[in-house]
Amino acid sequence: MYCMKGGWEILSINKSKNATDIYIQLSAVLVNNSSNKLINMTQFGTALERSLKVCYEFSSYEAFYESPEKSVGHLDGYDYLYRRPFKVFKLLNAHLSVKWRISALANPLNEHLVEIKDDKDLSGVYAKVNNIYGSIVYVNANKVSGIISGFDRNTLAHEFGHSLGLLHPDINTAWFGFLGYESNQYWTSQKRSKDSLNMMYSGGSPYMNDSLSTHISSSQMRLVIENIRQSKVNQ
């Protein structure tokens, strides 16, 4: 297993000739610290699991380059290994399990904390993560009903994307490079138009939609997997 210190971990990676299956798990504790004590936390937990599975259960064919098998000439014994690599396509499958529990206290135990707070405490934003690679997601109590109903399928997945190291692909300012963030997370307008339903657009993006912005690209998923393997997450 990878990253046992917090909520995100890779349970296993199973490789076959034509596919790679990656099993990821999130453990979370849910706390309602808002003034609205009528929120059904069981329904909220179910909605959290549903939303994350919609976005992170992932299958995509990806191109890989492989070198030919070693070949030795029978007559002269010459090594013919130096031949041009060829392209093959393999299926990448990401499987997500979500373990959650409800608590009256914000006391995560190797878990991410999902804390519902009043609108005034979040300055009107839908939700936010404590930092990139962080392990706390704050959710605006005013937005919980939309999450529970299934209308809002983006908010939780988006913020957990930040917890996994994903950034807004529609914001591309040069100074981010000094912080060590990968430039391939900032997309051109052409790439944004091709992936208009991506879950990580900023709130000001014309593509952001609470119900429809649920797609994760193969490059984003590869980065998620690498961040977990390198223990960058769960901070």
C-alpha positions as CSV (number, residue, x, y, z in Angstrom):
1,M,0.0,0.0,0.0
2,Y,1.0,3.6,-0.5
3,C,0.5,6.7,1.7
4,M,-0.7,5.1,5.0
5,K,-0.5,8.4,6.8
6,G,-3.7,9.9,5.5
7,G,-7.0,9.5,3.6
8,W,-5.8,8.7,0.1
9,E,-4.0,5.5,-0.7
10,I,-3.4,3.0,-3.5
11,L,-4.5,-0.4,-2.5
12,S,-3.1,-2.3,-5.4
13,I,-1.9,-2.0,-9.0
14,N,-2.6,-5.0,-11.2
15,K,-0.9,-5.2,-14.6
16,S,-1.8,-7.6,-17.4
17,K,-0.6,-7.7,-21.0
18,N,-3.3,-5.3,-22.2
19,A,-4.4,-3.4,-19.2
20,T,-3.5,-1.8,-15.8
21,D,-6.0,-1.8,-13.0
22,I,-5.4,0.7,-10.1
23,Y,-7.4,0.5,-6.9
24,I,-7.5,3.7,-5.0
25,Q,-9.2,4.3,-1.6
26,L,-10.3,7.5,0.3
27,S,-11.1,7.4,4.0
28,A,-12.9,10.4,5.4
29,V,-14.7,11.6,8.5
30,L,-17.7,13.9,8.0
31,V,-18.5,16.6,10.5
32,N,-21.3,19.2,10.6
33,N,-20.0,22.3,12.3
34,S,-22.6,24.6,10.7
35,S,-25.7,26.1,12.4
36,N,-27.9,23.9,10.3
37,K,-28.3,20.8,12.4
38,L,-31.0,19.4,10.1
39,I,-28.5,18.2,7.5
40,N,-28.8,14.5,7.0
41,M,-25.2,13.4,7.3
42,T,-25.9,9.9,6.1
43,Q,-27.3,11.3,2.9
44,F,-24.4,13.6,2.6
45,G,-21.9,10.7,3.0
46,T,-23.7,8.7,0.3
47,A,-23.6,11.8,-2.0
48,L,-19.9,12.2,-1.3
49,E,-19.2,8.6,-2.3
50,R,-21.5,8.9,-5.4
51,S,-19.9,12.1,-6.6
52,L,-16.3,10.9,-6.2
53,K,-17.1,7.6,-8.0
54,V,-18.7,9.4,-10.9
55,C,-15.5,11.5,-11.5
56,Y,-12.7,9.1,-10.4
57,E,-13.9,5.7,-11.7
58,F,-11.9,5.9,-14.9
59,S,-11.2,3.9,-18.0
60,S,-9.1,5.1,-21.0
61,Y,-6.9,3.6,-23.7
62,E,-3.4,5.1,-23.6
63,A,-0.5,4.9,-26.0
64,F,2.8,3.4,-24.9
65,Y,6.0,2.9,-26.8
66,E,7.7,-0.5,-26.5
67,S,11.0,-1.7,-27.9
68,P,11.1,-4.8,-29.9
69,E,12.4,-8.0,-28.3
70,K,16.1,-8.7,-28.5
71,S,17.0,-10.3,-31.8
72,V,20.4,-11.9,-32.6
73,G,21.4,-13.0,-36.1
74,H,22.0,-16.7,-36.4
75,L,24.8,-16.3,-39.0
76,D,26.9,-13.5,-37.5
77,G,25.6,-13.3,-33.9
78,Y,25.0,-9.6,-34.3
79,D,22.6,-7.9,-31.8
80,Y,19.7,-6.4,-33.7
81,L,18.1,-4.9,-30.6
82,Y,18.6,-1.4,-32.0
83,R,15.2,-1.0,-33.8
84,R,12.6,1.7,-33.6
85,P,10.1,1.4,-30.7
86,F,6.5,0.8,-31.7
87,K,3.3,2.2,-30.3
88,V,0.8,0.0,-28.4
89,F,-2.4,0.9,-26.7
90,K,-3.3,-0.4,-23.2
91,L,-6.3,0.2,-21.1
92,L,-5.9,2.1,-17.8
93,N,-8.7,1.4,-15.3
94,A,-9.0,3.3,-12.0
95,H,-11.3,1.9,-9.3
96,L,-12.2,4.0,-6.3
97,S,-13.6,2.9,-2.9
98,V,-14.7,5.5,-0.4
99,K,-14.9,4.8,3.3
100,W,-16.6,7.4,5.4
101,R,-17.9,7.8,8.9
102,I,-19.9,10.6,10.7
103,S,-18.5,12.2,13.8
104,A,-19.5,15.1,16.1
105,L,-15.8,16.1,16.5
106,A,-13.2,17.0,13.9
107,N,-10.9,14.1,14.9
108,P,-9.6,12.4,11.8
109,L,-7.6,9.2,12.3
110,N,-5.6,8.6,9.1
111,E,-8.6,10.1,7.3
112,H,-9.5,13.3,5.4
113,L,-11.8,15.7,7.2
114,V,-14.9,16.9,5.4
115,E,-16.3,19.7,7.5
116,I,-19.6,21.5,6.7
117,K,-19.5,25.2,7.7
118,D,-21.7,28.2,7.5
119,D,-21.7,30.5,4.5
120,K,-20.2,33.4,6.5
121,D,-17.2,31.2,7.4
122,L,-16.4,30.4,3.8
123,S,-17.0,33.9,2.3
124,G,-19.7,32.6,0.0
125,V,-17.6,30.0,-1.8
126,Y,-19.0,26.5,-2.5
127,A,-16.2,24.7,-0.8
128,K,-12.4,24.8,-0.4
129,V,-9.5,22.6,0.5
130,N,-7.0,23.7,3.2
131,N,-4.2,23.6,0.6
132,I,-3.0,21.8,-2.5
133,Y,-2.3,18.2,-1.4
134,G,-4.3,19.0,1.8
135,S,-6.5,16.7,3.9
136,I,-9.3,19.1,4.9
137,V,-12.3,20.0,2.7
138,Y,-14.6,22.7,3.9
139,V,-18.1,22.6,2.4
140,N,-20.6,25.5,2.5
141,A,-23.8,24.4,4.3
142,N,-25.9,26.3,1.7
143,K,-24.6,24.0,-1.0
144,V,-25.2,20.7,0.7
145,S,-28.8,20.2,-0.5
146,G,-27.6,20.4,-4.1
147,I,-24.9,17.8,-3.4
148,I,-27.3,15.5,-1.6
149,S,-29.9,15.8,-4.4
150,G,-27.3,14.9,-7.0
151,F,-27.7,18.1,-8.9
152,D,-24.2,19.2,-7.8
153,R,-21.8,16.5,-8.8
154,N,-18.7,18.7,-9.2
155,T,-18.0,20.5,-5.9
156,L,-16.7,17.6,-3.8
157,A,-14.8,15.9,-6.6
158,H,-13.2,19.3,-7.6
159,E,-12.0,20.0,-4.1
160,F,-10.7,16.5,-3.6
161,G,-8.9,17.0,-6.9
162,H,-7.0,19.8,-5.3
163,S,-6.2,17.5,-2.4
164,L,-4.7,15.1,-5.0
165,G,-2.6,17.9,-6.5
166,L,-4.7,18.9,-9.4
167,L,-4.9,22.6,-10.3
168,H,-7.3,24.8,-12.4
169,P,-6.4,24.1,-16.1
170,D,-7.8,27.5,-17.1
171,I,-5.5,29.6,-15.0
172,N,-2.0,30.0,-16.4
173,T,0.1,32.6,-14.7
174,A,3.9,32.3,-14.9
175,W,4.6,32.6,-11.2
176,F,3.0,29.2,-10.5
177,G,6.1,27.7,-12.1
178,F,8.2,29.0,-9.2
179,L,6.0,26.9,-6.8
180,G,6.9,23.7,-8.5
181,Y,3.5,23.0,-10.0
182,E,3.6,21.1,-13.3
183,S,3.1,23.3,-16.3
184,N,1.1,20.5,-18.1
185,Q,-1.8,21.3,-15.8
186,Y,-2.4,24.6,-17.5
187,W,-4.2,24.1,-20.8
188,T,-4.4,26.1,-24.0
189,S,-7.8,27.4,-25.1
190,Q,-7.8,24.6,-27.8
191,K,-7.3,21.9,-25.2
192,R,-9.9,23.4,-22.9
193,S,-12.5,23.4,-25.7
194,K,-11.8,19.7,-26.3
195,D,-12.3,18.8,-22.6
196,S,-15.1,21.2,-21.8
197,L,-16.6,18.9,-19.1
198,N,-13.4,18.6,-17.1
199,M,-14.1,18.8,-13.3
200,M,-11.1,21.0,-12.5
201,Y,-12.0,24.3,-14.2
202,S,-12.2,27.4,-11.9
203,G,-15.5,28.8,-10.8
204,G,-15.1,31.7,-13.2
205,S,-14.7,29.4,-16.2
206,P,-17.4,29.4,-18.8
207,Y,-17.1,25.6,-18.9
208,M,-17.8,25.1,-15.1
209,N,-21.1,23.4,-14.5
210,D,-22.2,21.9,-11.2
211,S,-24.0,19.0,-12.8
212,L,-21.9,18.3,-15.9
213,S,-18.3,19.1,-15.0
214,T,-17.3,15.5,-14.0
215,H,-14.6,14.4,-16.4
216,I,-11.0,13.7,-15.5
217,S,-8.4,13.4,-18.2
218,S,-5.9,10.6,-18.6
219,S,-3.0,13.0,-17.9
220,Q,-4.7,14.2,-14.7
221,M,-5.3,10.6,-13.6
222,R,-1.7,9.7,-14.2
223,L,-0.7,12.7,-12.1
224,V,-3.1,11.7,-9.3
225,I,-1.6,8.2,-9.2
226,E,2.0,9.5,-9.2
227,N,1.2,12.0,-6.4
228,I,-0.2,9.2,-4.2
229,R,2.8,7.0,-4.9
230,Q,5.3,9.7,-4.1
231,S,3.5,10.5,-0.8
232,K,2.8,14.1,-1.8
233,V,-0.9,13.9,-0.7
234,N,-2.5,13.7,2.7
235,Q,-0.9,16.9,4.0
